Amino acid sequence: MIDAHCHLDLYQNPANVIREIEHQGLYVIAVTTTPKAFEGNLRFVGSSKRIRVAVGLHPELVKDRACEIDLLCSSIPNTKYVGEVGLDGRSEYKASFGLQKEILRTVFSACLDAGGRIISIHSRSAASAVLDEIERMPGLGQPILHWFSGTDRELDRAINMGCWFSVGSAMLTTKRGIVIASKMPIDRILTETDGPFGMVNRRPLMPWDVKRSVNELAVIFNISAYEVEKHIYKNLRSLLECVSEPLPP
């Protein structure tokens, strides 16, 4: 199983979470919200073969952390994964939206220069703008739209552009989230938690809660949980081939 978008460093006890990830044999992409968090994540993840650390700059933090963009770009050669990056178009981030675009273009350009990266992308209230930025830079790698919440038209556009999607239980607690997931190609879906921000019944989702997503996707696509797991594993293998990354043991 895979948790394709998890804020590992923001759990209360990351060391315990890491031990349980290893015990359960999960594959986790640990996204970061600031470039300065990247090196710290690498240190506490250590030699784990099942956790990959992504370097990111969350769009909600761009206004205050844009000065870290050079650090982010200099870290990209040291990882195959970038995230969480993207755009947030909600009213409270309107003032920084132009700067968000500038930062995202710089990140995408660095991914392109590095030969392509797996990129976990935030697009809340900004799906069309994010797709515009992806479209203007072919070869940047494999974009994964995390917790996608755009319109049907934006979803169709993302699918036609070759985007992937990460889907979690928090997304699937809403009718709209279920409808969106049902229209995604199953061969481009990965499971996620967005933990500890992603919550169900007021409880932060843990990486192993991707089992919930597997069961929920089984209902949505009217197939068995075992078949969903096979699809997700095949998708993971295809994703890692994009960046010549071996499957974990």
C-alpha positions in Angstrom: 0.0 0.0 0.0 1.1 3.6 -0.6 0.5 6.9 1.1 1.4 9.2 -1.7 0.9 12.4 0.4 1.6 12.5 4.1 3.1 15.2 6.3 5.2 12.8 8.3 7.1 15.4 10.3 4.0 17.0 11.6 2.7 14.1 13.6 3.1 14.3 17.3 5.6 11.4 17.3 7.1 10.8 13.9 9.5 8.2 15.1 6.6 5.9 16.2 4.9 6.5 12.9 8.0 5.6 11.0 8.4 2.3 12.9 4.8 1.4 12.2 5.2 2.2 8.5 8.1 -0.2 8.4 6.2 -2.8 10.3 3.2 -2.7 8.0 5.3 -2.5 4.8 3.9 0.7 3.5 5.4 3.0 0.9 5.2 6.6 1.9 5.9 9.9 0.2 6.6 12.4 3.0 5.8 15.8 1.6 7.2 19.0 3.3 5.6 22.4 3.6 8.9 24.4 3.6 12.3 23.7 2.0 14.0 24.1 5.4 12.0 21.0 6.6 13.5 18.8 3.9 16.9 18.1 5.4 15.3 17.5 8.8 13.0 15.0 7.3 15.9 13.2 5.6 17.6 12.9 9.0 14.8 11.4 10.9 13.7 9.1 8.1 17.3 7.9 7.9 17.9 4.7 5.9 14.3 3.7 5.6 13.7 2.1 2.2 10.0 2.6 2.4 9.8 6.4 2.9 10.8 9.0 0.3 11.1 12.7 1.3 9.8 15.3 -1.1 10.9 18.9 -0.9 8.2 21.5 -1.1 6.8 25.0 -0.3 3.1 25.0 0.5 1.3 27.8 -1.4 -0.4 28.9 1.9 3.1 29.7 3.2 4.5 31.4 0.1 3.9 34.9 1.4 6.2 34.3 4.4 8.6 31.7 3.0 9.2 32.8 -0.6 12.8 33.6 0.5 13.4 29.8 0.7 12.9 29.2 -3.0 16.6 29.0 -3.8 17.0 26.3 -1.1 14.1 24.4 -2.6 15.6 24.5 -6.1 19.0 23.5 -4.8 17.4 20.5 -3.0 15.7 19.1 -6.1 18.8 17.3 -7.5 18.9 15.4 -4.2 15.4 13.8 -4.4 13.1 12.4 -7.1 10.1 13.9 -5.3 8.8 17.4 -5.0 5.8 18.5 -2.9 3.8 20.0 -1.5 3.8 22.8 -4.0 1.0 24.4 -6.0 -1.5 27.2 -5.9 -4.3 28.1 -3.5 -7.0 30.5 -4.9 -9.0 31.0 -1.7 -9.8 34.6 -0.7 -7.4 34.6 2.2 -4.5 33.9 -0.2 -5.5 36.2 -3.0 -2.9 38.8 -2.1 -0.1 36.2 -2.6 -1.5 34.5 -5.7 0.8 36.3 -8.2 3.8 35.3 -6.0 2.5 31.8 -5.7 2.5 31.5 -9.5 6.1 32.9 -9.7 7.3 30.3 -7.1 5.5 27.5 -8.9 7.0 28.3 -12.2 10.4 28.4 -10.7 9.9 25.0 -9.1 8.6 23.5 -12.3 11.5 24.9 -14.2 13.9 23.3 -11.7 12.1 20.0 -12.1 12.5 20.3 -15.8 16.2 21.1 -15.5 16.7 18.1 -13.3 15.2 15.7 -15.9 11.7 15.5 -14.3 10.4 14.8 -10.9 7.3 13.2 -9.2 5.4 16.3 -8.0 2.6 16.4 -5.5 0.5 19.4 -6.3 -2.0 21.4 -4.3 -4.7 23.1 -6.4 -7.5 24.1 -4.1 -9.7 26.8 -5.7 -7.0 27.1 -8.4 -7.3 24.0 -10.6 -7.3 25.8 -13.9 -4.4 28.0 -13.0 -2.4 24.9 -11.9 -3.2 23.1 -15.1 -2.1 26.2 -17.1 1.3 26.1 -15.3 1.7 22.3 -15.9 0.8 22.7 -19.6 3.3 25.5 -20.2 6.2 23.3 -19.1 6.2 19.9 -20.7 8.8 17.5 -19.4 8.7 18.7 -15.8 7.9 15.1 -14.7 4.8 13.4 -13.4 2.3 15.8 -11.7 0.0 14.2 -9.1 -3.0 16.3 -8.2 -3.4 15.9 -4.5 -7.0 15.9 -3.1 -8.3 17.3 -6.4 -11.5 19.4 -6.0 -12.0 21.1 -9.3 -14.9 21.1 -11.7 -15.8 18.2 -14.0 -14.4 20.2 -16.9 -11.1 20.8 -15.0 -10.9 17.1 -14.2 -11.4 16.2 -17.8 -8.6 18.6 -18.8 -6.3 17.2 -16.1 -7.0 13.6 -17.4 -6.4 14.6 -21.0 -3.1 16.2 -19.9 -1.9 13.0 -18.3 -2.1 14.1 -14.7 -2.3 11.5 -11.9 -4.4 11.9 -8.7 -3.9 11.0 -5.0 -7.1 10.3 -3.2 -7.8 9.8 0.6 -10.5 9.1 3.0 -10.9 12.7 4.0 -11.7 13.6 0.4 -14.1 10.7 0.2 -16.2 11.8 3.1 -18.0 14.2 0.8 -20.5 13.4 -2.0 -18.5 15.7 -4.4 -15.3 14.0 -3.5 -16.8 10.6 -4.3 -18.2 11.9 -7.6 -14.8 13.3 -8.6 -12.9 10.1 -7.7 -15.4 8.0 -9.7 -14.5 9.9 -12.8 -10.7 9.4 -12.4 -8.9 6.7 -14.5 -8.2 3.9 -12.0 -4.8 3.4 -13.6 -3.8 6.9 -12.5 -5.0 6.9 -8.9 -2.8 6.6 -5.8 -4.0 6.5 -2.2 -3.1 9.2 0.3 -4.0 10.4 3.8 -2.7 14.0 3.9 -2.2 13.2 7.6 -2.2 14.7 10.1 -4.2 17.4 8.3 -6.5 14.8 6.7 -9.0 13.8 9.3 -12.0 11.5 9.6 -14.3 11.7 12.6 -12.0 14.4 14.0 -9.1 11.9 14.1 -5.9 12.6 12.1 -5.4 9.9 9.4 -2.3 7.8 9.8 -0.4 6.4 6.8 -1.8 2.9 7.3 -5.3 4.4 7.1 -4.9 4.2 3.3 -6.6 0.8 3.8 -9.8 2.9 4.3 -9.2 4.5 0.9 -8.8 1.1 -0.7 -12.1 -0.1 0.7 -13.8 3.2 -0.3 -12.4 3.0 -3.9 -13.6 -0.6 -4.1 -17.2 0.6 -3.5 -16.8 3.5 -5.9 -15.5 1.3 -8.8 -17.6 -1.7 -7.9 -14.6 -4.0 -7.6 -13.0 -5.9 -4.8 -10.5 -4.3 -2.4 -8.0 -6.8 -3.6 -8.4 -5.6 -7.2 -8.0 -2.0 -6.0 -4.8 -2.9 -4.2 -3.5 -4.6 -7.4 -4.3 -1.4 -9.4 -2.6 0.8 -6.8 0.5 -1.4 -6.8 0.7 -1.4 -10.6 0.3 2.4 -10.6 3.1 2.8 -8.0 5.4 0.6 -10.2 4.6 2.7 -13.3 5.1 6.0 -11.3 8.5 4.9 -10.0 9.6 3.9 -13.5 9.1 7.5 -14.6 12.0 8.5 -12.5 14.0 5.2 -12.6 13.3 4.6 -8.9 13.3 0.9 -7.8 10.3 -0.6 -6.0 10.8 -0.9 -2.2 11.6 -4.5 -1.0 
